Amino acid sequence: MATATATATAVKSTVVKISSLSPSQDFTKPLNSFVPKILPESHKPLQISLSKNPISEVFSLYKESRNPENSFEGDDDDKPREECGVVGIYGDPEASRLCYLALHALQHRGQEGAGIVAVHDNVLQSITGVGLVSDVFNESKLGQLPGDMAIGHVRYSTAGSSMLKNVQPFVAGYKFGSVGVAHNGNLVNYQVLRAKLEENGSIFNTSSDTEVVLHLIAISKARPFFLRIVEACNKLEGAYSMVFVTEDKLVAVRDPFGFRPLVMGRRSNGSVVFASETCALDLIEATYEREVYPGEVIVVDKEGVRSLCLMTHPEPKSCIFEHIYFALPNSVVFGRSVYESRRTFGEILATESPVDCDVVIAVPDSGVVAALGYAAKAGVAFQQGLIRSHYVGRTFIEPSQKIRDFGVKLKLSPVRAVLEGKRVVVVDDSIVRGTTSSKIVRLIKEAGAKEVHMRIASPPIIASCYYGVDTPSSEELISNRMSIEEIREFIGSDSLAFLSINSLKKLLGNDSPNFCYACFSGKYPVEPRGKVKRVGDFLDDGLSGNMESINGGWIERTRNQEEVSDKNLYLKQEINLSG
């Protein structure tokens, strides 16, 4: 059996020489045989029905236990964490520089690390680092990445701590050469695969689930190279939108359920671009062509662009939270305008959860578009009642004399002239733990608001996500423990209303079955195998994480979960690592 050797990239440039791969011939469909999805027409607002969820008496002290007494960690308490962003470019002499710009456009998807792998003279060269894209790259470093083909990645850790060695893209050497990979998503059978690989002698250098993919490619006996990717992906379960690079090929792959987005475009010079969102295409002046379809592999080389189906796949289950929170409003995700989706969410809230008010404000930035929709439908002025500071670092030292709601006050400043004496509707995209929402309500009332009415442009979040989004464990989710009225009392607002899951599905119309609602329903399209990840339990500071922190974040599955999994497995294949 071939030995898998996957080597994580380092801050300094690494150069790996690779062997030639024979051109692939077994593609089944030409590019133009696919028809891009049409953007939907606007939908009228629909009725909202609010759900009531189980109550628990225990409120998690997770956040408090992580922060030193006199420091503030600048994370949004009440937001799921973004996953990752990927970019791939073929056929442009400035591939690495365009990759850098595209990553900048995707910075909202991950701020803990960034990396680029470029191909020049049959050599894969890599630079990665911890921090923002602008922190990792400068003119000198980009000059070390020549070539007309490159892939890039921005990271927020979803599996694996955020140490430098876990920053992607990864470059790995194997029997027939080398390959680079950038991955957005999360593999729910990662632990099972890793254990089997280690039993067969594989040595892992990182705690990232992406490294499993490289090992599976290394031990595959399939030819040509892209079939190695297909064979490896047949063993993966969960969410993955990936771009691979070899000495002569760029390959884009999306999982059969299409959990995470991946789009394709072209520049005027004919170069092909893949990216997590269309906003990245816009910045580098690439024209959006279509999505990479669920279960599809697209290979780009000197022969052109060719496509095949990865495997027979079930109904797509794209992540609805891309439209609620993750993606930028100017992106088109899963064939729909994110801006139009959020604006319509706000219109529905105004129609079905109206309240007498004087002004509508948003929790910036992700609540702004929904608030605009609410205000327009309600016939009430939208104003900036909260001003967000974009210059707060990850950690900020608090004075010894403690300031109440210090973290929120650093990020959000109320505008007294807008709020004082007013009945205020506050529109936000979601409530996760409820801690930040309570502080925002208090902040607005301290600025003189007469009434504060919270309107949430998503259904209540009652379950964790296992598909590339860092959400807390279910025990920490306030909607999983409290009813709507109990949440209202906890956050201190005068009224509270959520967008219901029924209204959300009606809005999506015929596309409704093609989205994943697991965080709202607890019904998972793909059940985790072996162990269940409690994502919020092992976040680290981006530098000091270790394997022990990963193992401590997993819990054994319950019998009920195993029974559900047995009934809902889709097209699973037996893992045979011997060939």
Secondary structure, DSSP 4 states (H G I P E B T S, - for coil): -PPPEEE---SS-EEEE----PPP----EEGGGS-PPPPPPP--------------S----HHHHHS-TTEEE-S-TTSPBP-EEEEEEES-TTHHHHHHHHHHHTGGG--SEEEEEEEETTEEEEEEEES-HHHH--HHHHHT--SSEEEEEEE--SSS---GGGPSPEEEEETTEEEEEEEEEEETTHHHHHHHHHHTT-B-SSS-THHHHHHHHHH---SSHHHHHHHHHTT--EEEEEEEE-SS-EEEEE-TT--S--EEEEETTS-EEEESSHHHHHHTTEEEEEEPPTTEEEEEETTEEEEEESS---S--EETHIIIIIS-TT-EETTEEHHHHHHHHHHHHHHHS----SEEEE-TTTTHHHHHHHHHHHT--B---EEE-S---SEEEPPSS--TTHHHHHHEEE-HHHHTT-EEEEEES--SSSHHHHHHHHHHHHTT-SEEEEEESSPPP-S---SS-B---GGG-HHHHS-HHHHHHHHT-SEEEE--HHHHHHHHGGGGGGEE-HHHH---SS---SEEE-GGGS---SSS--HHHHHTTEEEPPHHHHHHHHHH--S-----TT-
